[in-house]
Amino acid sequence: MAYAMAEAAGRGDLNRLGSMLREAFEAKKRMNPHVTDHTPIEAMLDAAQASGALGGKLCGAGGGGYLLVFCPSERQSEVRATLESLGGQFARFSFYPEGVRARRGDRTWAPAPG
């Protein structure tokens, strides 16, 4: 699916990219139905999409991972305000061939190898 996401991004098919991110989130939940237990992740993603985000996915194993949300630039301030109202905090991130890397303070998050 990662290649298909890169292909959608390369074609500028932002709606498809957003829906693929949400599909990846739903697939992770099917593999572990408890991955978002005791977290506000699902409510945050639903609220972000209601505010204009095109999709999003959980990065990491949950319970302390990151929620990556994709939205058009013209909706970013509204989506950000919505997430902040729900307790969301933001981290800088970058895309690399190996995947996403996020920074918050002096900590860096990267997906586990494999």
Protein Blocks (a to p, Z undefined) as FASTA:
>chain_A
ZZmmmmmmmnopaklmmmmmmmmmmmmmmmmmmlmgoiaklmmmmmmmmnopabdcdedj
ejhiacdddddfklmmmmmmmmmmnopacddddddfkbccddehjbccdddeZZ
